[in-house]
Amino acid sequence: MGLPPDNAQAQAPDKVPFLWETLRRHDLVTVNVLKVYRQDITARVTAISTARHGVKRKMLGRVITFVGCPTHWGQEGLAVGDHALVFLGEINGRLYEHSWRGHLLIEDIEGVTYAVFEHKELWLSPTFTPKLQPYTRQDPRRTYASAIHLSVLKAHLAELIEQQEALQPSVQKRHWLANLLRIRTTPTQS
């Protein structure tokens, strides 16, 4: 088993931070799973981190149903009683969990709360965000998964959300400017 490094190296500038793309395309919620029927998952929403891709702020504290990720290629689905961070997106009016590693189970390991990500020795991956490496360990119950200290992961995700939201106005401004230029460059009829 590899050990997390004491001196985490700086991430290369061309590397995307851990979970950046998933957060860019999905909302992040925390749920307690109440019922599972095939891929339909019924859960109570206990926290909402983003509401940009189908999740509504009014869902907080409510019971919702969404389509869970497929359980193939070693990917485990959510089960009744699970407490998890879940990435959800809306397709045709229905919420779907991100299809590949769309949730991180929240569990206590030796008295510390961790988020479990299905990737063996994640801290050794060259694309893994270095500042998370010292807070990541092997999940003692699952040889195929790593556990990330939950409070550190939440801080990382909050930082990513803030960065992505800061980018949103510039994207909207560019579209507005492009439309304005298109309107002004359109020949006027006299």
JODA-V835896 format. One record per residue. N is the residue number from 1. RES is the residue in one letter. PHI is phi in whole degrees, 0 to 359 (NA if undefined). D_CENTER is the distance of its C-alpha to the mean C-alpha in whole Angstrom. Layout:
{{N | RES | PHI | D_CENTER} {N | RES | PHI | D_CENTER}}
This chain:
{{1 | M | NA | 26} {2 | G | 284 | 25} {3 | L | 250 | 25} {4 | P | 297 | 22} {5 | P | 288 | 24} {6 | D | 282 | 26} {7 | N | 242 | 26} {8 | A | 299 | 23} {9 | Q | 279 | 23} {10 | A | 294 | 22} {11 | Q | 285 | 19} {12 | A | 299 | 21} {13 | P | 298 | 21} {14 | D | 275 | 20} {15 | K | 272 | 17} {16 | V | 274 | 14} {17 | P | 302 | 12} {18 | F | 308 | 9} {19 | L | 71 | 6} {20 | W | 302 | 8} {21 | E | 296 | 8} {22 | T | 297 | 5} {23 | L | 292 | 5} {24 | R | 294 | 8} {25 | R | 249 | 9} {26 | H | 221 | 7} {27 | D | 274 | 7} {28 | L | 245 | 5} {29 | V | 228 | 8} {30 | T | 249 | 10} {31 | V | 226 | 13} {32 | N | 247 | 16} {33 | V | 282 | 17} {34 | L | 256 | 21} {35 | K | 207 | 22} {36 | V | 227 | 21} {37 | Y | 229 | 23} {38 | R | 54 | 22} {39 | Q | 261 | 19} {40 | D | 279 | 19} {41 | I | 243 | 17} {42 | T | 252 | 19} {43 | A | 211 | 17} {44 | R | 266 | 18} {45 | V | 278 | 15} {46 | T | 256 | 15} {47 | A | 201 | 13} {48 | I | 235 | 12} {49 | S | 268 | 10} {50 | T | 220 | 10} {51 | A | 219 | 12} {52 | R | 238 | 13} {53 | H | 231 | 12} {54 | G | 119 | 14} {55 | V | 284 | 13} {56 | K | 249 | 16} {57 | R | 302 | 17} {58 | K | 290 | 20} {59 | M | 285 | 18} {60 | L | 301 | 17} {61 | G | 84 | 19} {62 | R | 264 | 20} {63 | V | 267 | 20} {64 | I | 236 | 18} {65 | T | 237 | 18} {66 | F | 217 | 16} {67 | V | 273 | 16} {68 | G | 284 | 14} {69 | C | 293 | 13} {70 | P | 293 | 17} {71 | T | 261 | 18} {72 | H | 223 | 19} {73 | W | 52 | 20} {74 | G | 81 | 19} {75 | Q | 277 | 16} {76 | E | 269 | 16} {77 | G | 274 | 16} {78 | L | 287 | 15} {79 | A | 232 | 18} {80 | V | 303 | 20} {81 | G | 94 | 20} {82 | D | 293 | 17} {83 | H | 245 | 15} {84 | A | 208 | 11} {85 | L | 273 | 7} {86 | V | 231 | 7} {87 | F | 263 | 5} {88 | L | 239 | 8} {89 | G | 221 | 11} {90 | E | 262 | 14} {91 | I | 227 | 17} {92 | N | 50 | 21} {93 | G | 80 | 20} {94 | R | 236 | 18} {95 | L | 276 | 14} {96 | Y | 232 | 13} {97 | E | 288 | 10} {98 | H | 309 | 8} {99 | S | 287 | 12} {100 | W | 232 | 11} {101 | R | 55 | 9} {102 | G | 276 | 7} {103 | H | 211 | 7} {104 | L | 233 | 8} {105 | L | 293 | 12} {106 | I | 257 | 13} {107 | E | 217 | 17} {108 | D | 272 | 20} {109 | I | 233 | 21} {110 | E | 52 | 25} {111 | G | 83 | 24} {112 | V | 241 | 21} {113 | T | 274 | 17} {114 | Y | 235 | 15} {115 | A | 253 | 11} {116 | V | 264 | 12} {117 | F | 246 | 11} {118 | E | 284 | 13} {119 | H | 199 | 15} {120 | K | 293 | 18} {121 | E | 47 | 19} {122 | L | 305 | 16} {123 | W | 297 | 17} {124 | L | 272 | 20} {125 | S | 291 | 18} {126 | P | 293 | 19} {127 | T | 264 | 16} {128 | F | 284 | 14} {129 | T | 299 | 14} {130 | P | 303 | 18} {131 | K | 293 | 17} {132 | L | 271 | 15} {133 | Q | 306 | 18} {134 | P | 293 | 20} {135 | Y | 253 | 18} {136 | T | 241 | 17} {137 | R | 215 | 19} {138 | Q | 289 | 20} {139 | D | 288 | 19} {140 | P | 292 | 23} {141 | R | 263 | 22} {142 | R | 232 | 20} {143 | T | 290 | 22} {144 | Y | 265 | 19} {145 | A | 229 | 16} {146 | S | 245 | 15} {147 | A | 243 | 15} {148 | I | 247 | 13} {149 | H | 308 | 15} {150 | L | 301 | 13} {151 | S | 295 | 15} {152 | V | 289 | 14} {153 | L | 297 | 10} {154 | K | 298 | 10} {155 | A | 296 | 13} {156 | H | 297 | 11} {157 | L | 295 | 8} {158 | A | 298 | 11} {159 | E | 295 | 12} {160 | L | 297 | 10} {161 | I | 298 | 10} {162 | E | 299 | 14} {163 | Q | 296 | 14} {164 | Q | 292 | 13} {165 | E | 292 | 15} {166 | A | 293 | 18} {167 | L | 285 | 18} {168 | Q | 303 | 18} {169 | P | 301 | 21} {170 | S | 292 | 23} {171 | V | 294 | 21} {172 | Q | 297 | 23} {173 | K | 296 | 26} {174 | R | 297 | 26} {175 | H | 296 | 27} {176 | W | 298 | 29} {177 | L | 295 | 31} {178 | A | 298 | 31} {179 | N | 295 | 32} {180 | L | 297 | 35} {181 | L | 296 | 36} {182 | R | 297 | 36} {183 | I | 294 | 38} {184 | R | 289 | 41} {185 | T | 270 | 41} {186 | T | 286 | 42} {187 | P | 301 | 46} {188 | T | 269 | 48} {189 | Q | 266 | 51} {190 | S | 252 | 54}}
